[in-house]
């Protein structure tokens, strides 16, 4: 009992600091998950403040990208660019990724085998075409602007094996959801063409905006997320990544859009907006260069040193992945191997 109380007191400074960071777990942080504080509007206040600061940083970083791109991102919540790379450069990049051999993390979501590799700058330095993509001026400016933090993203290669011969597990990617309570971005350069056979990305245009309907929904969800024990509805997610029903989307006036796009398409999305992975109708692969940029939403400023800050985040995230790997490997949730991505599945 004494140890439990000491641990509780020891955790309080961490829980308080998480209020001013990207902390979002209603389960692991009793302050964020306090019913009474959220009844008084704690979650809503964090959402509103994060949005205001995000808009302020976007205004400051406006010179990075053309006005048309700024309008598309602010109005729809995403930027879509087909034929992003010159055809020859894209073909060389796709061939390089097909030949890639290195450390791969592998796990199951639904009937999908997900293979993912974290591509640090050290790894990219040995891959000429991937390095050229990471150094691409247009991509760099778009990601620095859309993140609102003036920081290049973390880079991954992701390969999805749809309807692989695996034991199915719950698939959180198929549920319509928002990643977190604050604006942040992910990007995908599609190596494969995307259609219903291999699971297109589905996004709800305009759902990244903080409308009155969205605020009311956030408030109700925060109170639901505070419930404990048997009061919690089964199948819900309590990590702050709220799921949204089709009825709630309709009530808020939103309609999803499916992104069936050709290879060499760049998609950058604000994942505070609602989104999900579409169903894949056939055994198939979908490979992307996957990028993400998430930072403290309550820092009103952006970095003046994009490259060095990106390297620091990359190093820190690498340490986090190593810690997460130990638990996932021990539980059997994940396996790691050294080799190539699986690309043998056919498209329907």
C-alpha positions, 0 to 999 in steps of 0.5 A: 500500500505504501509503495502504491502511494509513493508511486502515485505521488511520484507520478504527479509531476509527470501527469501534470507535464503531460497536460502541456504536451501531446499526452492524451491517455484517459486511462494512464493519466488520471488528470487527463482522465478525470471525469470532473475536470472534463465535465468542467471542460478540460479536454475541450480547453486543450483542443481549442488551445492546440488549434489556436496555436496551430493556426498561429504557427501556420500563419508564421510559416505561410511563406514556405508553400504556395497560396494554393497549397495553403488553401487546400490544406486549411480548407480540406485538411489534406494536400494531394499531388499526383505525379509528384516525382519525375517518372524516371526518378520515381521508377528508380525509387520504387526499384530501390525500395523493392530491393531494400534489405534490412531490419523490418518490424512486422505485426498483424492488424485484422487480416493485414500483415503490416511491415514497417521500417524506420528509415533514419538519416543514416539508413537513407544516406545509403539509399540514393533515391530515398535520400533524394526524396527526403531532400526534395525541396517541395516535400520538405517545405510542405511537411514543415508547413503542414506540421506547423513546426518547421521540422522535417518528418520521420520517414518509414517504409510501410508495406501492407500485405492484405489478406495475408495468411495470418491469424486475424486480430482487431484492426484499429486502422479500419475504424473511422477515428482521429489520431489525437486531440490536436492537429498533426500530420502524416504523409504518404508517397504511394509506391503502388497504385491504390484502389479497392483491391488494396485498401484506399485511404479514406478521409473526411474533408473539413473534419480537421476544423474546430466547428461547434458540432465537433466541439460538442462531440469532443466534449461528449467523447471526453466524458465517455472516455473517463468511465471506469470498469464495467461502465466502459463500453466494450470495444472503445479506445481509451488512448485519446484516439477517439472513434467516430460513428457514421451517424455522428459524422452525418450529424456533424455534416461530414462525408468521407472521401476515398482516395483511389490514386495512381502510384507516385501520388503524394498525400499529406493529411491533418490526422486530427481530421477523421480518417481510416484505412479502407477495406482491401477486397483482394490479396494485395500489397500496398507500399508507401514512403510513410512520414509523420510529424508530431510535436508538442501542440502547446509550444507557440513557436516553431524551430529555427533549426529544421535539420538539427531538430529533426535529427534530435527527434529521430534519435529520441524516437529511435530510443522509444521504438527500442523500448516498445519493441521489447514489450511487443516482441515479448508478448508476441504482438510483433516480430522483427526480422532482417530481410526484404518486404513481402511483395508476392501477393497479387492484385485482384 
